[in-house]
Amino acid sequence: MKPRRASSTAQMVALWRALAHGGATSVPAFHDPYAAAFLRGGFRLAHAVSQRGFAALPAAQRAKAAEGFDAIPIRVAVIDRLLLDAVGAGCGQVVMLGAGFDTRAWRLPGLTGTTVFEVDHPATQAAKRPRAEALPSPHSALRWVPVDFTRDSLSVRLAEAGHRVEEPTVWVWEGVVMYLEDEALQQSLEAVRARSAEGSRLILHYHEPSGRALERLGRRLAFSTLSEPQLGLRSRLAMAGFLARARFGVEVDLGIDAQAELVGARAPRGGVAEISRVLLARPASR
């Protein structure tokens, strides 16, 4: 991403969540009333136009159209489920790595009593914080942690923000690792592991390489145009290797069919749905 500009892909994901909140999803009771608050410029216009167009469709066509949006709301709902399970199991600290315009601290009552650390690039946080002030109070205590993953020490920044290394943490890393080169990914995973007390969990979303050459080319061109090229598409085997080297063990690794089943949605086909995966890992023995 450009160093002084908020992430465009973070705006895209907020747009998809806002549309899903308006009904453009098969995920039952999908709920994100705050996503639209973070849309600006063309994204705000796209939301207004798309929402009106979607509402005007006959019911059968609306259901079909929703499948085109579903990869993102499904993964969001899956991560919500895994996150709340981790909090219920005793993780009192939540670290959102590359938080973007995430709204979980505001929309998930199950985070009451936790401390949420929002970690992201300083430019994105500078855009998010003034907009967040207009939202209702978050359910959790909220700490802002500006970090450039390619330059800053994640561990140092978290320690400065009050993260307690001796207490269990649930780490949520959504929509980020595909933009990181191998060295930055490995260093970040090792920093996460070093600050993961017994009982901690890591929820990580990543993309596999597409099996279709034309789709790979189209996706590469699209994200390069946004100045946010996807540098790190990784197979399940490769991702498990990065985690093992950081002393994490993968518990589950869910493709789109398993994700959809978990949240009671229809599994979409093609596009980003076929490469989007969500895994849950725990610290291995030291």
N, C-alpha and C positions, 0 to 999 in steps of 0.2 A: 504494500500500500504506500501511497505518497506520505512522506513523513509529517506533513502539517494538515492532512485531510483525514476526516473520519472515514472509517472503512465503508466502502460502497456495498460490499457483500453483507456486512452487518445490517445495513438498511434493507437489502433485498430479503434477508431472513425475517426482519421485522414486518416487512410488507406481506410475506407469505403467512405469518402468524396472524396479522390483522385480518387478512382475507379469510383465514380458517375460522377465526372468531366470528366472522359474519356468516359462516355457514359453508364455506368452500372447502369442506373436508368430510371424510367418512368417519373420522374419529369421534366417537360419542361424547357429547358434552365438552368439546374442546373449548377452553376458556383462556383468553388472553385479552382482556379489555384495555390493556395499557400499551399494546404494541403500536397502535396507530399514533400515539402521542410522540413517538420518536421519528416519524416520517417527515421529510422535508422535500421541497422542490418537486422534481419529477416523480419521486416515490409517493408523495402525498397525492399528486394528481392521478397516478396509476391506481392507487387504492380507491379513490372516489369513482373513477371510470369503471374499473373492474367490478367493484361492488354493485354498482347500478346495473351493469350488464349481466352479472351473475343472477341478481334478483329477478331480472326480466325473463330468464329462461324458464321453459316448462320444467316440471319436477324431474322428469327422466333425463333431460339434457343437463340439468344442474348436477345430478348425481354423476353423470359421465364426466362433466367438466371438473368436478371436484377431484377426480383421480389425478388430473394433471398437477394439482397442488399438494397431493397427499404425502409425498416423501418427507417433506419438512415437518408438517404437523405430527406425523406419526413418530418421527424420531424425537420431537420435543416431548410428546406424551410419554414415550418410553423412558426418556431420561428423567422426566418428572417422577415416574413410578420408582425407578431405581434410586433416585435421590431421596425420596421420602422413606423408602425402605431403609436406607443407610442411616438417616436421621433417627428413625424409630429404633434402630439397633445400637444407638449410642453415639453417633457422630454429631458432636455439638458445634463443629466448625465446618463451614461450607466454603470452598474456594472455587470461584468461577474463573477458569483460566481462559483469557480471551473472551471476556463477557459480552462484548459488543453491546447491543441494545436489549439484552436479556431482561426479563421482567419477573423472574421467579421470586426474588425477595419481596415483591409487592403482591403477587397473585397467589402464592402458596401459603395458606394459613398454617400448614404443617411445619413451616420453618420457624414458627414462634419459639423463642427461647434459644435459637442458634445465633451465631455470628457469621454473616456472609461477607467474604472478602471478594470484591469485584476487581479482578486483575485484567488490565487491558492496556493497549497502546495509549500514550498520553493524549494524542489527537482525538481518538474516539471518546475517551473519557471527558475531554474538554467539551465535546459536543453533547454528551449524554447528561452530564450532571445538572446543567441548568434546566433541562427538560424534565429530569427526574424530580426536581423540586416541586413541580406542579402536580405530582401524583400524591395519592394518600400516603401516609406513613408506612414504611415497609414493615412486614411482620417480624423481621429479624433485626438485630443490630447490624449496621451496614458500615463496612470500611472500604474506602476507595484506594486501590493500589495501582498506580501508573507504572507499567513495565513495558519496555521494548524487548520482546523475547530474543531478538538477535543481538542485543548489546548489554542489557542489564542483568544483574544477578537476581533471579526470582527469589531465592532463599533470603537474601539480604532485604529485599523490598518487603517480603512477607513478615520477616522478623520486626522490621521497623513499624509495620502496621499493627503489630500486636498478635500475630499468629503464634499459638502455643504448640511447640513441637512435641510436647509430652501428652497431648490430648488427641483423640481420634478425629480425623478429618475426612470428609467426603469431597473429593476433587471432581469437578465437572469440566471436561475439556471438549467442547462442542464446536465444530466448524472451524477448527484452527490448524490441526496438524498437517492438512493437505497443502498449507501455504508455507510449511517449514522444510528446510533442507535437513538432511540426516543428522548433521552435527548439532543443530539447534534443538531438534527433537530429542536426541539422546541426552543432551545436557539438561534439558527441562525435565525429562522423566527422572533423571538421577536427583535433581533438586527436589522434585515431588517426593521421591522415595525417602530422601534424607529427612524430610519433615513429616513423614507418615508414621505416627505412633501405632501400636498394635490396635487392631480394630478399624483402621482406616480403609477406605475404598476409593478406587479410581474409576470413573465413568468416562469413557473416551469414545468419541465419534470420529470416524475416518472414512476415506474413500479408497476403494480398490481401483486399479486400472480397468477401464472399460474394455470389453472384448471386441468392440466395434471401432475400426479405425476412423470412420467418418465422425462418430460421436466424440472420440478422443480429440480429433482436430477441432471440431466445433466448440467443445468445452474449453480447449486451450486458447482459442482465439477470443472467446467471450470473456474469460477471466483476465487475459492479457490486456484487453481493451479497458478493463476496469483498473488496470495497474496493480492487479492482485493475482499474479499467475499461480496456478496450482503446481507447486514444485514437488510435492510429496504424496503421490498416489502410491499406496503400498498394499501388497497382498496380505491375506490373513497370516500367512507364514512369516512374512517379513515383519509385520507389526508385533507378532508374538515374540520374535527375536529381539526387537528393541526393548520390549517390556521385560523379557527374561534378563537381559544384560543390566537393566536397572533394578533387578530383583523384585519384579512383580510377577505374579502368576495369574493367568487369564482364567476366570471362572466361567463366563459365558461370552460368546461373540455372536451377535444376532444380525442376520441378513433381513431384508425387507419382509419376507414372509413371516418370520418369527416375530419381528417387531409388530407387524400389523395384528397378528394373532394375540399378542400380549395386551394390546389396548383395544381389541374388538373392532378393528377397522378393516377395510378392504385393502389388499396388497396391490399397489399400483405396479405397472409394468413399464420397462424402458426408461431411458433418460437417467437422471441421477438416482432413481430408486434402485436400479440394479447394482449400483456400486456403493451405496450408503450402508455403513455398518455401525453398530453400537456395541461396545464391549464393556464388561465389568471385570476389574482386576483387583486383587488384594496383595498387600506386601507379602513377599515370601520371607522365610526365616533368614535372619541375618547370618 
